[in-house]
Amino acid sequence: MVGPTGIERHPDIAELRQTYDRAGSTAPAQVLEGLSFLAGLYLALSPWIVGFFRFPGLTISNLITGLVISALALGLASAFGRTYGMGWLIPLLGVWALVSPWVVRGGGEATTSTVWNNVVTGIVIFALGAAALGMAQVYRRHERGERSGHRLGNW
């Protein structure tokens, strides 16, 4: 097994990973990541749940985006110290889910159900991802002893 080399051995990197691992292991963070996983799973399955699978472009977009969100949420929940750098993708993918009915036109015009499904799911995914990023920042400030005025969980 090859050990870490270069910058990975730097004590600040190790400390930062440990800080983010502690932030990711708190109950509020685990709930947010679990909800993000479920929201991503719903987005992936929504063409069949809501019934707009006859729009192949939007179906494929929702399937891929939802699976990526679920995979990211699992990664963040299990190893936040190593994956926090990709955490910004979840809010970005939430925005994509929100605008995709107007951007992806493969197979025809988006219906009311497709638009509402993606708008609501996109907003939920964006909010969950932004909240997870915000919690990590608040926790990091707390670890450094800075006053943030926020109190999350048992920090």
N, CA, C and O atoms as a DFTB+ gen file, in Angstrom:
620 C
 N C O
     1  1       0.849      -1.178       0.000
     2  2       0.000       0.000       0.000
     3  2       0.890       1.235       0.000
     4  3       1.866       1.301       0.747
     5  1       0.566       2.184      -0.810
     6  2       1.345       3.395      -0.946
     7  2       0.816       4.436       0.027
     8  3      -0.393       4.659       0.091
     9  1       1.690       5.069       0.777
    10  2       1.302       6.099       1.728
    11  2       1.133       7.437       1.041
    12  3       1.488       7.588      -0.128
    13  1       0.592       8.413       1.762
    14  2       0.398       9.734       1.184
    15  2       1.726      10.416       0.896
    16  3       2.699      10.250       1.631
    17  1       1.747      11.175      -0.172
    18  2       2.958      11.897      -0.547
    19  2       2.634      13.372      -0.717
    20  3       1.476      13.747      -0.902
    21  1       3.658      14.197      -0.652
    22  2       3.510      15.619      -0.938
    23  2       2.569      16.317       0.014
    24  3       2.684      16.193       1.233
    25  1       1.639      17.050      -0.559
    26  2       0.733      17.902       0.196
    27  2      -0.208      17.114       1.097
    28  3      -0.684      17.646       2.100
    29  1      -0.487      15.857       0.760
    30  2      -1.397      15.049       1.573
    31  2      -0.854      14.798       2.975
    32  3      -1.623      14.537       3.900
    33  1       0.469      14.875       3.138
    34  2       1.084      14.677       4.442
    35  2       1.102      15.951       5.275
    36  3       1.414      15.907       6.465
    37  1       0.782      17.050       4.683
    38  2       0.832      18.327       5.390
    39  2      -0.142      18.286       6.569
    40  3      -1.281      17.847       6.408
    41  1       0.289      18.738       7.757
    42  2      -0.571      18.651       8.946
    43  2      -1.869      19.454       8.814
    44  3      -2.887      19.071       9.389
    45  1      -1.846      20.551       8.072
    46  2      -3.070      21.331       7.913
    47  2      -4.119      20.564       7.120
    48  3      -5.309      20.664       7.417
    49  1      -3.699      19.809       6.125
    50  2      -4.632      19.013       5.336
    51  2      -5.260      17.938       6.210
    52  3      -6.472      17.728       6.167
    53  1      -4.442      17.259       7.000
    54  2      -4.960      16.217       7.889
    55  2      -5.934      16.803       8.900
    56  3      -6.979      16.216       9.178
    57  1      -5.585      17.963       9.448
    58  2      -6.467      18.609      10.423
    59  2      -7.782      19.043       9.776
    60  3      -8.848      18.889      10.371
    61  1      -7.706      19.576       8.577
    62  2      -8.913      19.993       7.866
    63  2      -9.822      18.797       7.594
    64  3     -11.036      18.884       7.776
    65  1      -9.237      17.681       7.158
    66  2     -10.040      16.475       6.914
    67  2     -10.706      15.994       8.198
    68  3     -11.874      15.607       8.189
    69  1      -9.966      16.017       9.298
    70  2     -10.542      15.588      10.570
    71  2     -11.678      16.506      11.001
    72  3     -12.697      16.043      11.514
    73  1     -11.502      17.803      10.794
    74  2     -12.558      18.764      11.127
    75  2     -13.803      18.484      10.316
    76  3     -14.906      18.450      10.861
    77  1     -13.640      18.281       9.007
    78  2     -14.795      17.998       8.164
    79  2     -15.402      16.639       8.467
    80  3     -16.617      16.473       8.358
    81  1     -14.585      15.663       8.844
    82  2     -15.138      14.362       9.241
    83  2     -15.992      14.500      10.490
    84  3     -17.056      13.888      10.590
    85  1     -15.529      15.305      11.447
    86  2     -16.337      15.531      12.648
    87  2     -17.625      16.271      12.296
    88  3     -18.685      15.965      12.843
    89  1     -17.540      17.236      11.393
    90  2     -18.747      17.967      10.978
    91  2     -19.719      17.033      10.270
    92  3     -20.927      17.110      10.493
    93  1     -19.204      16.157       9.425
    94  2     -20.062      15.246       8.679
    95  2     -20.648      14.139       9.516
    96  3     -21.605      13.489       9.096
    97  1     -20.091      13.905      10.705
    98  2     -20.601      12.822      11.541
    99  2     -21.626      13.296      12.563
   100  3     -22.117      12.485      13.348
   101  1     -21.959      14.570      12.578
   102  2     -22.989      15.057      13.493
   103  2     -24.363      14.651      12.987
   104  3     -24.550      14.414      11.794
   105  1     -25.310      14.572      13.890
   106  2     -26.665      14.149      13.521
   107  2     -27.315      15.071      12.482
   108  3     -27.901      14.567      11.524
   109  1     -27.236      16.408      12.630
   110  2     -27.860      17.254      11.602
   111  2     -27.257      17.047      10.212
   112  3     -27.976      17.057       9.213
   113  1     -25.945      16.860      10.149
   114  2     -25.301      16.649       8.851
   115  2     -25.735      15.321       8.246
   116  3     -25.979      15.243       7.042
   117  1     -25.836      14.284       9.058
   118  2     -26.262      12.983       8.556
   119  2     -27.702      13.036       8.059
   120  3     -28.036      12.407       7.054
   121  1     -28.550      13.776       8.750
   122  2     -29.942      13.926       8.297
   123  2     -29.987      14.646       6.954
   124  3     -30.708      14.230       6.047
   125  1     -29.212      15.732       6.826
   126  2     -29.183      16.459       5.558
   127  2     -28.684      15.591       4.413
   128  3     -29.248      15.619       3.319
   129  1     -27.633      14.823       4.656
   130  2     -27.108      13.963       3.598
   131  2     -28.074      12.836       3.268
   132  3     -28.205      12.452       2.105
   133  1     -28.747      12.306       4.273
   134  2     -29.762      11.278       4.016
   135  2     -30.913      11.812       3.195
   136  3     -31.387      11.149       2.273
   137  1     -31.368      13.019       3.530
   138  2     -32.445      13.638       2.757
   139  2     -31.987      13.969       1.344
   140  3     -32.766      13.862       0.397
   141  1     -30.720      14.372       1.193
   142  2     -30.176      14.630      -0.145
   143  2     -30.150      13.343      -0.962
   144  3     -30.480      13.347      -2.148
   145  1     -29.758      12.253      -0.328
   146  2     -29.755      10.957      -1.006
   147  2     -31.160      10.595      -1.484
   148  3     -31.345      10.186      -2.630
   149  1     -32.150      10.746      -0.599
   150  2     -33.533      10.416      -0.964
   151  2     -34.079      11.340      -2.047
   152  3     -34.808      10.895      -2.933
   153  1     -33.729      12.625      -1.980
   154  2     -34.173      13.562      -3.013
   155  2     -33.559      13.210      -4.363
   156  3     -34.232      13.281      -5.391
   157  1     -32.284      12.830      -4.361
   158  2     -31.642      12.400      -5.604
   159  2     -32.261      11.128      -6.148
   160  3     -32.452      10.995      -7.357
   161  1     -32.572      10.199      -5.270
   162  2     -33.217       8.959      -5.684
   163  2     -34.599       9.243      -6.268
   164  3     -34.987       8.661      -7.281
   165  1     -35.344      10.151      -5.610
   166  2     -36.653      10.524      -6.148
   167  2     -36.504      11.169      -7.529
   168  3     -37.267      10.856      -8.443
   169  1     -35.531      12.063      -7.685
   170  2     -35.338      12.713      -8.978
   171  2     -35.046      11.681     -10.058
   172  3     -35.551      11.787     -11.176
   173  1     -34.226      10.673      -9.726
   174  2     -33.891       9.631     -10.708
   175  2     -35.117       8.815     -11.097
   176  3     -35.257       8.412     -12.252
   177  1     -36.002       8.570     -10.139
   178  2     -37.186       7.743     -10.403
   179  2     -38.420       8.548     -10.801
   180  3     -39.431       7.966     -11.192
   181  1     -38.357       9.858     -10.709
   182  2     -39.534      10.698     -10.934
   183  2     -40.184      10.558     -12.314
   184  3     -41.404      10.694     -12.407
   185  1     -39.433      10.292     -13.393
   186  2     -40.127      10.115     -14.663
   187  2     -41.145       8.967     -14.628
   188  3     -42.170       9.027     -15.307
   189  1     -40.868       7.936     -13.846
   190  2     -41.782       6.812     -13.757
   191  2     -42.812       7.016     -12.651
   192  3     -43.919       6.482     -12.727
   193  1     -42.459       7.776     -11.638
   194  2     -43.404       8.055     -10.551
   195  2     -44.463       9.047     -11.015
   196  3     -45.657       8.829     -10.811
   197  1     -44.021      10.136     -11.638
   198  2     -44.939      11.183     -12.082
   199  2     -45.560      10.830     -13.432
   200  3     -46.679      11.247     -13.732
   201  1     -44.839      10.066     -14.238
   202  2     -45.392       9.597     -15.506
   203  2     -45.008      10.425     -16.711
   204  3     -45.816      10.580     -17.627
   205  1     -43.801      10.960     -16.740
   206  2     -43.368      11.700     -17.935
   207  2     -42.203      11.026     -18.629
   208  3     -41.374      11.691     -19.251
   209  1     -42.138       9.698     -18.523
   210  2     -41.067       8.943     -19.166
   211  2     -41.159       8.986     -20.682
   212  3     -40.240       8.534     -21.365
   213  1     -42.253       9.521     -21.225
   214  2     -42.370       9.643     -22.687
   215  2     -41.544      10.810     -23.237
   216  3     -41.467      11.004     -24.450
   217  1     -40.928      11.582     -22.343
   218  2     -39.988      12.634     -22.730
   219  2     -38.579      12.090     -22.505
   220  3     -38.035      12.237     -21.411
   221  1     -37.984      11.471     -23.510
   222  2     -36.708      10.776     -23.280
   223  2     -35.575      11.688     -22.815
   224  3     -34.761      11.269     -21.992
   225  1     -35.498      12.904     -23.310
   226  2     -34.417      13.802     -22.904
   227  2     -34.490      14.141     -21.425
   228  3     -33.486      14.066     -20.717
   229  1     -35.664      14.510     -20.962
   230  2     -35.834      14.864     -19.551
   231  2     -35.735      13.627     -18.663
   232  3     -35.242      13.711     -17.538
   233  1     -36.195      12.492     -19.155
   234  2     -36.085      11.246     -18.393
   235  2     -34.623      10.900     -18.145
   236  3     -34.242      10.581     -17.018
   237  1     -33.809      10.961     -19.183
   238  2     -32.385      10.647     -19.044
   239  2     -31.693      11.679     -18.156
   240  3     -30.862      11.329     -17.317
   241  1     -32.039      12.950     -18.344
   242  2     -31.450      14.005     -17.517
   243  2     -31.769      13.778     -16.044
   244  3     -30.875      13.843     -15.201
   245  1     -33.032      13.513     -15.727
   246  2     -33.412      13.288     -14.330
   247  2     -32.763      12.030     -13.769
   248  3     -32.332      12.016     -12.616
   249  1     -32.691      10.978     -14.571
   250  2     -32.088       9.733     -14.113
   251  2     -30.613       9.934     -13.768
   252  3     -30.168       9.551     -12.687
   253  1     -29.867      10.528     -14.678
   254  2     -28.432      10.728     -14.448
   255  2     -28.196      11.720     -13.315
   256  3     -27.378      11.464     -12.432
   257  1     -28.897      12.839     -13.329
   258  2     -28.716      13.851     -12.284
   259  2     -29.077      13.285     -10.914
   260  3     -28.354      13.510      -9.943
   261  1     -30.172      12.564     -10.827
   262  2     -30.593      11.980      -9.558
   263  2     -29.606      10.957      -9.030
   264  3     -29.323      10.923      -7.832
   265  1     -29.079      10.118      -9.920
   266  2     -28.092       9.123      -9.488
   267  2     -26.789       9.781      -9.034
   268  3     -26.165       9.331      -8.072
   269  1     -26.379      10.845      -9.725
   270  2     -25.162      11.566      -9.313
   271  2     -25.368      12.216      -7.945
   272  3     -24.482      12.158      -7.092
   273  1     -26.519      12.828      -7.734
   274  2     -26.809      13.457      -6.440
   275  2     -26.810      12.403      -5.336
   276  3     -26.252      12.630      -4.262
   277  1     -27.427      11.259      -5.590
   278  2     -27.452      10.187      -4.586
   279  2     -26.052       9.687      -4.282
   280  3     -25.714       9.472      -3.118
   281  1     -25.229       9.499      -5.311
   282  2     -23.853       9.039      -5.098
   283  2     -23.042      10.074      -4.312
   284  3     -22.278       9.716      -3.416
   285  1     -23.210      11.354      -4.648
   286  2     -22.504      12.405      -3.905
   287  2     -22.949      12.437      -2.452
   288  3     -22.122      12.572      -1.551
   289  1     -24.251      12.315      -2.218
   290  2     -24.766      12.338      -0.851
   291  2     -24.225      11.157      -0.051
   292  3     -23.881      11.310       1.121
   293  1     -24.146       9.990      -0.670
   294  2     -23.559       8.836       0.014
   295  2     -22.087       9.080       0.336
   296  3     -21.622       8.759       1.429
   297  1     -21.366       9.644      -0.616
   298  2     -19.957       9.944      -0.381
   299  2     -19.770      10.963       0.724
   300  3     -18.885      10.818       1.568
   301  1     -20.601      11.991       0.721
   302  2     -20.498      13.017       1.754
   303  2     -20.871      12.458       3.117
   304  3     -20.264      12.824       4.123
   305  1     -21.856      11.580       3.162
   306  2     -22.283      11.013       4.440
   307  2     -21.245      10.044       5.003
   308  3     -21.079       9.949       6.219
   309  1     -20.552       9.329       4.129
   310  2     -19.629       8.307       4.622
   311  2     -18.205       8.819       4.813
   312  3     -17.504       8.331       5.699
   313  1     -17.759       9.768       4.026
   314  2     -16.373      10.256       4.128
   315  2     -16.332      11.746       3.810
   316  3     -15.743      12.155       2.810
   317  1     -16.949      12.546       4.651
   318  2     -17.049      13.978       4.383
   319  2     -15.677      14.633       4.295
   320  3     -15.479      15.548       3.495
   321  1     -14.737      14.181       5.101
   322  2     -13.401      14.768       5.097
   323  2     -12.683      14.613       3.771
   324  3     -11.805      15.414       3.451
   325  1     -13.031      13.614       3.003
   326  2     -12.402      13.386       1.706
   327  2     -13.241      13.880       0.541
   328  3     -12.718      14.046      -0.561
   329  1     -14.527      14.118       0.753
   330  2     -15.403      14.487      -0.365
   331  2     -16.031      15.866      -0.240
   332  3     -16.806      16.262      -1.111
   333  1     -15.716      16.615       0.826
   334  2     -16.360      17.914       1.007
   335  2     -16.101      18.854      -0.158
   336  3     -16.905      19.751      -0.413
   337  1     -15.006      18.670      -0.863
   338  2     -14.673      19.522      -1.998
   339  2     -15.651      19.385      -3.145
   340  3     -15.727      20.263      -4.004
   341  1     -16.403      18.291      -3.171
   342  2     -17.413      18.091      -4.212
   343  2     -18.808      18.459      -3.719
   344  3     -19.774      18.349      -4.473
   345  1     -18.926      18.887      -2.482
   346  2     -20.225      19.206      -1.914
   347  2     -20.953      20.330      -2.632
   348  3     -22.183      20.376      -2.625
   349  1     -20.216      21.228      -3.244
   350  2     -20.844      22.334      -3.958
   351  2     -21.615      21.852      -5.191
   352  3     -22.437      22.594      -5.731
   353  1     -21.362      20.629      -5.638
   354  2     -22.064      20.105      -6.808
   355  2     -23.542      19.843      -6.538
   356  3     -24.361      19.960      -7.449
   357  1     -23.895      19.492      -5.310
   358  2     -25.297      19.175      -5.029
   359  2     -26.198      20.396      -5.244
   360  3     -27.214      20.263      -5.926
   361  1     -25.882      21.576      -4.702
   362  2     -26.734      22.733      -5.015
   363  2     -26.744      23.060      -6.509
   364  3     -27.776      23.448      -7.056
   365  1     -25.599      22.903      -7.163
   366  2     -25.530      23.163      -8.601
   367  2     -26.427      22.195      -9.381
   368  3     -27.125      22.603     -10.309
   369  1     -26.405      20.934      -9.008
   370  2     -27.282      19.955      -9.666
   371  2     -28.748      20.210      -9.338
   372  3     -29.627      19.901     -10.143
   373  1     -29.018      20.769      -8.164
   374  2     -30.391      21.176      -7.838
   375  2     -30.882      22.275      -8.773
   376  3     -32.037      22.269      -9.200
   377  1     -30.001      23.213      -9.085
   378  2     -30.357      24.273     -10.044
   379  2     -30.586      23.657     -11.424
   380  3     -31.513      24.045     -12.135
   381  1     -29.734      22.691     -11.802
   382  2     -29.932      22.028     -13.094
   383  2     -31.291      21.319     -13.140
   384  3     -31.999      21.407     -14.143
   385  1     -31.657      20.622     -12.069
   386  2     -32.949      19.940     -12.034
   387  2     -34.084      20.955     -12.181
   388  3     -35.103      20.672     -12.812
   389  1     -33.900      22.125     -11.598
   390  2     -34.927      23.168     -11.662
   391  2     -35.112      23.695     -13.086
   392  3     -36.245      23.887     -13.527
   393  1     -34.026      23.929     -13.802
   394  2     -34.136      24.542     -15.134
   395  2     -34.223      23.525     -16.268
   396  3     -34.535      23.895     -17.400
   397  1     -33.955      22.260     -15.989
   398  2     -33.892      21.268     -17.066
   399  2     -35.177      21.095     -17.879
   400  3     -35.069      20.782     -19.065
   401  1     -36.392      21.276     -17.332
   402  2     -37.562      21.139     -18.204
   403  2     -37.585      22.141     -19.356
   404  3     -38.179      21.873     -20.400
   405  1     -36.942      23.292     -19.171
   406  2     -36.917      24.297     -20.233
   407  2     -35.693      24.143     -21.133
   408  3     -35.707      24.579     -22.284
   409  1     -34.643      23.530     -20.613
   410  2     -33.405      23.379     -21.376
   411  2     -33.427      22.112     -22.222
   412  3     -33.037      22.134     -23.389
   413  1     -33.879      21.017     -21.641
   414  2     -33.898      19.722     -22.331
   415  2     -35.250      19.593     -23.028
   416  3     -36.290      19.494     -22.376
   417  1     -35.224      19.596     -24.349
   418  2     -36.469      19.557     -25.108
   419  2     -36.695      18.240     -25.844
   420  3     -37.649      18.121     -26.612
   421  1     -35.834      17.254     -25.621
   422  2     -35.944      16.006     -26.369
   423  2     -37.286      15.331     -26.172
   424  3     -37.589      14.893     -25.062
   425  1     -38.086      15.234     -27.196
   426  2     -39.357      14.534     -27.125
   427  2     -40.566      15.431     -26.960
   428  3     -41.679      14.922     -26.831
   429  1     -40.399      16.739     -26.960
   430  2     -41.562      17.626     -26.901
   431  2     -41.500      18.605     -25.744
   432  3     -40.531      18.664     -24.988
   433  1     -42.580      19.371     -25.640
   434  2     -42.717      20.394     -24.594
   435  2     -42.921      19.753     -23.232
   436  3     -43.567      18.714     -23.103
   437  1     -42.367      20.384     -22.241
   438  2     -42.571      19.921     -20.874
   439  2     -44.008      20.202     -20.455
   440  3     -44.560      21.253     -20.781
   441  1     -44.605      19.275     -19.743
   442  2     -45.969      19.452     -19.249
   443  2     -45.937      20.093     -17.870
   444  3     -44.872      20.275     -17.279
   445  1     -47.104      20.427     -17.372
   446  2     -47.191      21.035     -16.049
   447  2     -46.622      20.115     -14.986
   448  3     -45.932      20.572     -14.075
   449  1     -46.902      18.824     -15.092
   450  2     -46.399      17.896     -14.070
   451  2     -44.877      17.777     -14.111
   452  3     -44.242      17.663     -13.062
   453  1     -44.280      17.802     -15.309
   454  2     -42.821      17.719     -15.387
   455  2     -42.174      18.984     -14.823
   456  3     -41.168      18.916     -14.117
   457  1     -42.755      20.120     -15.137
   458  2     -42.202      21.382     -14.645
   459  2     -42.293      21.442     -13.123
   460  3     -41.300      21.725     -12.453
   461  1     -43.477      21.177     -12.574
   462  2     -43.649      21.238     -11.118
   463  2     -42.762      20.227     -10.409
   464  3     -42.159      20.535      -9.382
   465  1     -42.684      19.029     -10.954
   466  2     -41.841      18.002     -10.349
   467  2     -40.388      18.479     -10.268
   468  3     -39.766      18.397      -9.209
   469  1     -39.856      18.966     -11.366
   470  2     -38.452      19.361     -11.382
   471  2     -38.201      20.644     -10.604
   472  3     -37.158      20.774      -9.964
   473  1     -39.113      21.578     -10.641
   474  2     -38.921      22.827      -9.896
   475  2     -38.900      22.553      -8.394
   476  3     -37.999      23.010      -7.691
   477  1     -39.874      21.819      -7.909
   478  2     -39.933      21.543      -6.469
   479  2     -38.753      20.683      -6.037
   480  3     -38.112      20.974      -5.027
   481  1     -38.457      19.624      -6.792
   482  2     -37.332      18.758      -6.446
   483  2     -36.011      19.522      -6.532
   484  3     -35.146      19.347      -5.675
   485  1     -35.844      20.358      -7.544
   486  2     -34.628      21.156      -7.678
   487  2     -34.441      22.115      -6.520
   488  3     -33.326      22.276      -6.023
   489  1     -35.509      22.750      -6.084
   490  2     -35.428      23.670      -4.940
   491  2     -35.049      22.910      -3.672
   492  3     -34.213      23.369      -2.894
   493  1     -35.669      21.746      -3.466
   494  2     -35.356      20.938      -2.283
   495  2     -33.889      20.507      -2.303
   496  3     -33.197      20.613      -1.291
   497  1     -33.417      20.025      -3.445
   498  2     -32.026      19.577      -3.553
   499  2     -31.072      20.744      -3.350
   500  3     -30.064      20.602      -2.658
   501  1     -31.374      21.892      -3.939
   502  2     -30.530      23.071      -3.753
   503  2     -30.466      23.460      -2.279
   504  3     -29.386      23.723      -1.750
   505  1     -31.618      23.496      -1.618
   506  2     -31.661      23.898      -0.211
   507  2     -30.897      22.912       0.673
   508  3     -30.164      23.328       1.570
   509  1     -31.062      21.621       0.431
   510  2     -30.344      20.621       1.231
   511  2     -28.836      20.721       1.024
   512  3     -28.069      20.657       1.985
   513  1     -28.417      20.877      -0.220
   514  2     -26.989      21.002      -0.504
   515  2     -26.388      22.267       0.085
   516  3     -25.290      22.237       0.641
   517  1     -27.107      23.381      -0.036
   518  2     -26.616      24.635       0.528
   519  2     -26.559      24.570       2.047
   520  3     -25.635      25.107       2.657
   521  1     -27.537      23.919       2.661
   522  2     -27.542      23.782       4.114
   523  2     -26.361      22.931       4.581
   524  3     -25.734      23.243       5.594
   525  1     -26.057      21.865       3.852
   526  2     -24.917      21.016       4.215
   527  2     -23.610      21.792       4.103
   528  3     -22.744      21.672       4.969
   529  1     -23.460      22.581       3.053
   530  2     -22.251      23.400       2.912
   531  2     -22.166      24.442       4.018
   532  3     -21.095      24.686       4.573
   533  1     -23.298      25.051       4.329
   534  2     -23.326      26.044       5.400
   535  2     -22.977      25.451       6.752
   536  3     -22.266      26.068       7.545
   537  1     -23.483      24.241       7.015
   538  2     -23.168      23.587       8.289
   539  2     -21.678      23.288       8.401
   540  3     -21.090      23.439       9.472
   541  1     -21.075      22.869       7.306
   542  2     -19.639      22.583       7.332
   543  2     -18.856      23.861       7.622
   544  3     -17.883      23.834       8.376
   545  1     -19.274      24.977       7.031
   546  2     -18.589      26.249       7.287
   547  2     -18.756      26.692       8.737
   548  3     -17.794      27.131       9.368
   549  1     -19.967      26.579       9.263
   550  2     -20.212      26.975      10.647
   551  2     -19.402      26.091      11.583
   552  3     -18.821      26.580      12.553
   553  1     -19.360      24.813      11.303
   554  2     -18.602      23.897      12.147
   555  2     -17.110      24.214      12.085
   556  3     -16.419      24.171      13.103
   557  1     -16.624      24.526      10.908
   558  2     -15.200      24.854      10.767
   559  2     -14.867      26.122      11.552
   560  3     -13.834      26.188      12.218
   561  1     -15.737      27.124      11.476
   562  2     -15.521      28.343      12.262
   563  2     -15.545      28.030      13.755
   564  3     -14.740      28.548      14.529
   565  1     -16.485      27.173      14.140
   566  2     -16.599      26.791      15.548
   567  2     -15.323      26.087      16.016
   568  3     -14.841      26.342      17.120
   569  1     -14.786      25.215      15.188
   570  2     -13.559      24.502      15.533
   571  2     -12.384      25.462      15.711
   572  3     -11.497      25.229      16.532
   573  1     -12.390      26.546      14.929
   574  2     -11.303      27.521      15.034
   575  2     -11.527      28.501      16.172
   576  3     -10.655      29.315      16.474
   577  1     -12.690      28.426      16.802
   578  2     -12.969      29.311      17.924
   579  2     -13.595      30.629      17.534
   580  3     -13.705      31.528      18.368
   581  1     -14.010      30.768      16.277
   582  2     -14.640      32.010      15.845
   583  2     -16.094      32.017      16.286
   584  3     -16.723      30.967      16.419
   585  1     -16.612      33.204      16.507
   586  2     -18.026      33.343      16.879
   587  2     -18.827      33.552      15.618
   588  3     -18.533      34.452      14.830
   589  1     -19.845      32.723      15.418
   590  2     -20.641      32.854      14.210
   591  2     -22.073      33.256      14.505
   592  3     -22.779      33.704      13.600
   593  1     -22.521      33.112      15.733
   594  2     -23.897      33.447      16.043
   595  2     -24.862      32.320      15.722
   596  3     -26.047      32.422      16.040
   597  1     -24.388      31.246      15.099
   598  2     -25.239      30.104      14.765
   599  2     -24.976      28.975      15.749
   600  3     -23.859      28.806      16.238
   601  1     -25.995      28.225      16.024
   602  2     -25.827      27.046      16.874
   603  2     -26.561      25.904      16.190
   604  3     -27.788      25.910      16.088
   605  1     -25.801      24.930      15.724
   606  2     -26.374      23.787      15.035
   607  2     -26.103      22.517      15.820
   608  3     -24.974      22.263      16.239
   609  1     -27.116      21.743      16.009
   610  2     -26.936      20.466      16.681
   611  2     -26.403      20.679      18.091
   612  3     -26.897      21.536      18.823
   613  1     -25.410      19.911      18.465
   614  2     -24.844      20.022      19.802
   615  2     -23.442      20.642      19.756
   616  3     -22.594      20.275      20.569
   617  1     -23.185      21.533      18.867
   618  2     -21.883      22.179      18.754
   619  2     -21.728      23.265      19.780
   620  3     -20.687      23.920      19.833
